[in-house]
Amino acid sequence: MAATRDTHAVTIAGLDRELPLFEVRPGLRIAVLNILGDVALVRAAAAALADRLAGTAFDAIVTPETKSVPLAHELAAATDRPYAVLRKSYKTYMGDALALQTESITTGVEQHLYLDEKDAALVRGRPVLLLDDVVSTGSTLQGMRQLMRRAGADIAAVAAIATEGEPGDWRDVVALTHLPLFLDT
């Protein structure tokens, strides 16, 4: 029998979801937004972000793997732009990839981000949109920014389905909702 888990109710692009709360370190829980397999939410969120980004000039979308890839695909289709995925492991077919280390709140360990040779050529000298499912600590976003600078891309905007933590930290992120942190006392 599965244990009962606390949840956080949220409405995103007109759709209601109950996000499960998971402890990421002692005394801190987060509402986990996992869009993988939620086709309706991915499509609605991509359409809502496309509307909010209508006045933003960007030539390509850049996203980290894995959870935000379906969002990037839908947003690319909605805006008729290509997208690049920053991989978390290197494969030989990626050629002369740019690499960076960062840390994620959801894993609590260092992770790598790789921009493959093909995608580096796609973003070089072009305005790009950085896209993630949730921006929380900003470590992945900082890594994405650093890789784009190294690749010679210009960052036109940053977008996400949700921001998390202190709302004032993410004024520059185009987001559909904000998720609080749950501190156990």
RADA-V853172 format. One record per backbone hydrogen bond with DSSP energy under -1.0 kcal/mol. CO is the residue of the C=O (numbers start at 1). NH is the residue of the N-H. E is the energy in kcal/mol with one decimal. If there is no record, write none. Layout:
co=CO nh=NH e=E
co=CO nh=NH e=E
This chain:
co=6 nh=21 e=-2.5
co=8 nh=19 e=-2.9
co=10 nh=17 e=-2.9
co=12 nh=15 e=-2.3
co=15 nh=12 e=-2.9
co=17 nh=10 e=-2.6
co=19 nh=8 e=-2.2
co=20 nh=32 e=-2.8
co=22 nh=30 e=-2.5
co=25 nh=28 e=-2.7
co=27 nh=184 e=-2.3
co=28 nh=24 e=-2.2
co=28 nh=25 e=-1.3
co=29 nh=182 e=-2.6
co=30 nh=22 e=-2.4
co=35 nh=38 e=-2.1
co=37 nh=39 e=-1.4
co=38 nh=42 e=-2.5
co=39 nh=43 e=-2.6
co=40 nh=44 e=-2.4
co=41 nh=45 e=-2.9
co=42 nh=46 e=-2.5
co=43 nh=47 e=-2.2
co=44 nh=48 e=-2.4
co=45 nh=49 e=-2.7
co=46 nh=50 e=-2.5
co=47 nh=51 e=-2.0
co=48 nh=52 e=-2.1
co=49 nh=53 e=-1.9
co=51 nh=54 e=-1.1
co=53 nh=56 e=-2.4
co=60 nh=129 e=-2.6
co=61 nh=84 e=-2.9
co=62 nh=131 e=-2.8
co=63 nh=86 e=-3.2
co=66 nh=69 e=-1.8
co=68 nh=72 e=-2.4
co=69 nh=73 e=-2.4
co=70 nh=74 e=-2.3
co=71 nh=75 e=-2.8
co=72 nh=76 e=-2.6
co=73 nh=77 e=-2.2
co=74 nh=78 e=-2.4
co=75 nh=79 e=-1.9
co=76 nh=80 e=-1.2
co=76 nh=81 e=-1.7
co=82 nh=61 e=-2.1
co=84 nh=63 e=-2.3
co=86 nh=65 e=-2.4
co=87 nh=114 e=-2.5
co=91 nh=94 e=-2.2
co=92 nh=95 e=-1.7
co=94 nh=117 e=-2.8
co=95 nh=97 e=-2.0
co=98 nh=115 e=-2.4
co=100 nh=113 e=-2.8
co=102 nh=111 e=-4.2
co=104 nh=108 e=-3.0
co=109 nh=104 e=-1.3
co=111 nh=102 e=-3.0
co=113 nh=100 e=-1.7
co=114 nh=87 e=-2.2
co=115 nh=98 e=-2.4
co=116 nh=120 e=-2.4
co=117 nh=121 e=-1.6
co=118 nh=122 e=-1.3
co=119 nh=123 e=-1.8
co=120 nh=124 e=-1.7
co=123 nh=126 e=-2.4
co=126 nh=154 e=-2.5
co=127 nh=59 e=-3.5
co=128 nh=156 e=-2.7
co=128 nh=157 e=-1.2
co=129 nh=62 e=-3.0
co=130 nh=159 e=-2.9
co=133 nh=162 e=-1.9
co=135 nh=164 e=-1.9
co=138 nh=142 e=-2.9
co=139 nh=143 e=-2.1
co=140 nh=144 e=-2.5
co=141 nh=145 e=-2.7
co=142 nh=146 e=-2.4
co=143 nh=147 e=-2.5
co=144 nh=148 e=-2.3
co=145 nh=149 e=-2.3
co=146 nh=150 e=-2.4
co=147 nh=151 e=-1.9
co=148 nh=153 e=-2.8
co=149 nh=152 e=-1.1
co=152 nh=125 e=-2.4
co=154 nh=128 e=-3.2
co=157 nh=130 e=-2.5
co=158 nh=174 e=-3.0
co=159 nh=132 e=-1.8
co=161 nh=176 e=-1.3
co=161 nh=177 e=-1.2
co=162 nh=135 e=-2.2
co=163 nh=179 e=-3.2
co=166 nh=169 e=-1.6
co=167 nh=170 e=-1.6
co=170 nh=173 e=-1.7
co=174 nh=160 e=-2.4
co=177 nh=163 e=-1.7
co=179 nh=165 e=-1.6
co=182 nh=29 e=-2.9
